[in-house]
Amino acid sequence: MSPTSSESEDQDRLPLETAIFREAMSRIAAAVHVVTTDGPGGRMGATVSAACSVSDEPASILICLNRKTRIHGAVLENRCFCLNTLSDDHEEISDTFAGRDKLDMPQRFEKGDWTSLATGCPALNSARLSVDCEVYSVTEMGTHSIIVGTVTDLRMTDPGKSLLYVRRGYKSLDT
């Protein structure tokens, strides 16, 4: 019996190399956010691009965090997070919360003006959008956790330019 075309294709495929996958994913433009949390697990923040809406009933979003990061443990312990979508003049804040300037966490929060929303998580006053959430569910996938949060508070500014990340560099887009 001869193999079907899909069986032949499966046999011809090689394992996907990590470097090739990372290069492919760098070509997907993504909004840049700083995820923050505060509570018993500590006040922390980190730059992320893996975030999106899940549902409008209940209002919910998801973020993806590497399980080896400090913010991952803090979000799970605090059971809350705030997704702050950055404007195009926030490159320095993005770099700071990505750890590029090696500042400790309290120094990172000195880079902007912050207000606590409903959960107590820090919201960047000049963010395009701040979405405050309580953790609803956590699913592990590879090196990361997919964390779904139900929205408890939301604040947004007038339309303007948002910060995007694509091909390992910043761009802006009217949003």
PEVEN-V434602 format. One record per pair of residues at least 12 apart in sequence whose C-alpha atoms are under 7 Angstrom apart, sorted by the first residue. I is the first residue (numbers start at 1). J is the second residue. D is the distance in Angstrom with one decimal. If there is no record, write none. Layout:
i & j & d
I & J & D
I & J & D
This chain:
i & j & d
26 & 166 & 5.7
26 & 167 & 4.8
26 & 168 & 6.3
27 & 166 & 5.7
27 & 167 & 5.3
28 & 166 & 6.1
29 & 164 & 6.4
29 & 165 & 5.7
29 & 166 & 4.6
30 & 49 & 5.8
30 & 164 & 5.4
30 & 165 & 5.4
30 & 166 & 6.6
31 & 49 & 5.9
31 & 163 & 6.0
31 & 164 & 4.5
31 & 165 & 6.4
32 & 48 & 6.2
32 & 49 & 5.0
32 & 85 & 6.1
32 & 86 & 5.9
32 & 163 & 5.7
32 & 164 & 5.5
32 & 165 & 6.4
33 & 47 & 5.7
33 & 48 & 5.3
33 & 49 & 6.0
33 & 83 & 6.3
33 & 84 & 5.2
33 & 85 & 4.4
33 & 86 & 5.5
34 & 46 & 5.4
34 & 47 & 4.4
34 & 48 & 6.0
34 & 83 & 6.1
34 & 84 & 5.1
34 & 85 & 6.7
34 & 94 & 6.9
34 & 97 & 6.9
35 & 47 & 6.3
35 & 48 & 6.8
35 & 81 & 6.5
35 & 82 & 5.5
35 & 83 & 4.7
35 & 84 & 6.1
36 & 81 & 5.5
36 & 82 & 5.2
36 & 83 & 6.7
36 & 121 & 6.2
36 & 122 & 6.0
37 & 75 & 5.9
37 & 78 & 7.0
37 & 80 & 6.2
37 & 81 & 4.6
37 & 82 & 6.4
37 & 121 & 4.8
37 & 122 & 6.6
38 & 78 & 6.4
38 & 120 & 6.3
38 & 121 & 5.0
39 & 78 & 5.0
40 & 77 & 6.8
40 & 78 & 5.9
41 & 74 & 4.5
41 & 77 & 5.3
41 & 78 & 5.4
42 & 74 & 6.1
44 & 71 & 6.0
44 & 105 & 6.3
45 & 71 & 6.5
45 & 97 & 6.2
46 & 71 & 6.9
46 & 97 & 4.8
46 & 98 & 5.8
47 & 94 & 5.8
47 & 97 & 5.2
47 & 98 & 5.0
50 & 63 & 5.8
50 & 64 & 5.5
51 & 63 & 4.3
51 & 64 & 6.5
58 & 150 & 6.8
59 & 150 & 5.9
59 & 151 & 5.5
60 & 148 & 6.8
60 & 149 & 5.5
60 & 150 & 4.3
60 & 151 & 5.4
61 & 148 & 5.7
61 & 149 & 5.5
61 & 150 & 6.7
62 & 146 & 6.6
62 & 147 & 5.4
62 & 148 & 4.3
62 & 149 & 6.1
63 & 146 & 5.9
63 & 147 & 5.4
63 & 148 & 6.6
64 & 144 & 6.3
64 & 145 & 5.6
64 & 146 & 4.6
64 & 147 & 6.1
65 & 144 & 5.3
65 & 145 & 5.4
65 & 146 & 6.8
66 & 143 & 5.8
66 & 144 & 4.2
66 & 145 & 6.4
67 & 143 & 6.1
67 & 144 & 5.2
67 & 145 & 6.3
79 & 134 & 5.9
79 & 135 & 5.0
80 & 119 & 6.6
80 & 133 & 5.6
80 & 134 & 4.3
80 & 135 & 5.2
81 & 121 & 6.0
81 & 132 & 6.1
81 & 133 & 5.4
81 & 134 & 6.5
82 & 121 & 5.8
82 & 122 & 6.8
82 & 123 & 6.5
82 & 130 & 6.4
82 & 131 & 5.4
82 & 132 & 4.2
82 & 133 & 5.9
83 & 130 & 5.5
83 & 131 & 5.1
83 & 132 & 6.5
84 & 123 & 6.4
84 & 124 & 6.4
84 & 127 & 5.8
84 & 129 & 5.7
84 & 130 & 4.4
84 & 131 & 6.6
85 & 127 & 5.6
85 & 128 & 5.4
85 & 129 & 5.1
85 & 130 & 6.3
86 & 127 & 5.1
86 & 128 & 5.8
86 & 162 & 6.0
86 & 163 & 5.6
87 & 127 & 6.1
87 & 128 & 5.7
87 & 161 & 5.7
87 & 162 & 4.1
87 & 163 & 5.0
88 & 161 & 5.5
88 & 162 & 4.9
88 & 163 & 4.2
88 & 172 & 5.5
93 & 111 & 6.4
96 & 108 & 6.1
112 & 124 & 6.7
113 & 125 & 5.7
117 & 132 & 6.6
117 & 153 & 6.6
118 & 132 & 6.9
118 & 152 & 6.4
118 & 153 & 5.9
119 & 132 & 6.8
128 & 156 & 5.6
128 & 157 & 5.3
128 & 162 & 6.9
129 & 155 & 5.8
129 & 156 & 4.3
129 & 157 & 6.5
130 & 154 & 5.7
130 & 155 & 5.2
130 & 156 & 6.3
131 & 151 & 6.6
131 & 153 & 6.2
131 & 154 & 4.6
131 & 155 & 6.6
132 & 151 & 5.7
132 & 152 & 5.6
132 & 153 & 5.0
132 & 154 & 6.0
133 & 149 & 5.1
133 & 150 & 5.2
133 & 151 & 4.4
133 & 152 & 5.3
134 & 149 & 5.2
134 & 150 & 5.4
134 & 151 & 6.7
134 & 152 & 6.8
135 & 147 & 6.9
135 & 148 & 6.1
135 & 149 & 4.4
135 & 150 & 6.5
136 & 148 & 5.5
136 & 149 & 5.0
136 & 150 & 6.1
159 & 175 & 5.6
160 & 174 & 5.4
160 & 175 & 5.6
161 & 173 & 5.1
161 & 174 & 4.2
161 & 175 & 5.8
162 & 174 & 6.3
162 & 175 & 6.2
